[in-house]
Amino acid sequence: MVFLVAFVFQALSNPDPKGKKSMMMRTGILGLLMLIGGFGLVARMKTGFPWWVTVKLICWFGLMGITGMAYRMPERLPLLRMVAAILVVTAIATVYLRPLGFE
């Protein structure tokens, strides 16, 4: 998760077209690993499919998509940075809201 967020913000800080292919591969592979690991953990918890899993999926798919948008829409980088930061904060907030009984 940390590496995915780091690579997304690296792409948002300097969307160099020369490094697009490697950056897209990195974020795609890390996103796939997070997806597999996340569903493995949810299966081990045996809680079904609670609301916070859906929120995290939306956040992480959004982050993976923002990497590609950084290269296609370099004029909107400030907006993409803000959206990426909001997605990361939302995903982290679900970690702390889940134990409070918001199942």
C-alpha positions in Angstrom: 0.0 0.0 0.0 2.8 2.4 0.9 4.6 1.7 -2.4 1.4 2.1 -4.4 0.7 5.5 -2.8 4.4 6.5 -3.3 4.4 5.6 -7.0 1.1 7.4 -7.6 2.4 10.6 -6.0 5.6 10.2 -7.9 3.7 10.1 -11.2 1.6 13.1 -10.0 4.8 15.1 -9.2 6.6 14.4 -12.5 4.5 12.8 -15.3 7.5 12.1 -17.6 6.3 10.4 -20.8 9.5 8.3 -20.9 8.7 6.6 -17.6 5.0 6.1 -18.3 5.3 2.4 -19.2 7.3 1.4 -16.1 5.2 3.5 -13.8 1.9 2.0 -15.1 3.4 -1.5 -14.7 4.5 -0.8 -11.1 1.1 0.7 -10.0 -0.8 -2.1 -11.8 1.2 -4.9 -10.2 1.1 -3.3 -6.8 -2.7 -2.7 -7.2 -3.2 -6.3 -8.1 -1.2 -7.5 -5.1 -3.2 -5.3 -2.8 -6.4 -6.6 -4.3 -5.4 -10.2 -3.9 -4.1 -9.6 -0.4 -7.1 -7.6 0.7 -9.6 -10.2 -0.5 -7.5 -12.9 1.2 -7.7 -11.0 4.5 -11.4 -10.5 4.1 -11.9 -14.2 3.5 -9.9 -15.0 6.6 -12.0 -12.6 8.7 -15.2 -14.4 7.6 -17.3 -11.2 7.9 -18.9 -11.3 4.5 -18.6 -8.1 2.4 -19.0 -5.2 4.8 -19.3 -1.5 3.7 -15.7 -0.6 4.5 -14.4 -3.2 1.9 -16.4 -1.4 -0.8 -15.0 2.0 0.3 -11.5 0.7 0.2 -12.0 -0.9 -3.2 -13.3 2.4 -4.6 -10.3 4.2 -3.0 -7.6 1.9 -4.3 -9.1 1.5 -7.8 -9.3 5.3 -7.9 -5.6 5.6 -7.0 -4.6 3.2 -9.6 -6.6 5.1 -12.2 -5.2 8.4 -11.2 -1.7 7.3 -12.3 -2.9 6.9 -15.9 -4.8 10.2 -15.7 -1.6 12.0 -14.6 0.0 11.2 -18.0 -3.1 11.9 -20.1 -4.2 15.2 -18.3 -1.0 16.9 -17.1 -2.9 20.2 -17.0 -5.1 18.9 -14.2 -2.3 17.7 -11.9 -3.4 19.9 -8.9 -6.9 18.5 -9.0 -5.6 14.9 -9.3 -3.2 15.5 -6.4 -6.1 16.6 -4.2 -8.3 13.7 -5.3 -5.5 11.3 -4.6 -4.9 12.7 -1.1 -8.6 12.5 -0.4 -8.7 8.9 -1.5 -5.8 8.0 0.7 -7.2 9.7 3.8 -10.6 8.1 3.2 -9.0 4.6 2.9 -7.0 5.2 6.1 -10.1 6.6 7.9 -12.0 3.3 7.3 -9.4 1.5 9.2 -10.2 3.6 12.3 -14.0 3.7 11.7 -14.5 0.0 11.3 -13.8 -1.0 14.9 -16.2 1.7 16.2 -19.2 -0.4 15.2 -19.9 1.1 11.8 -20.4 -2.3 10.3 
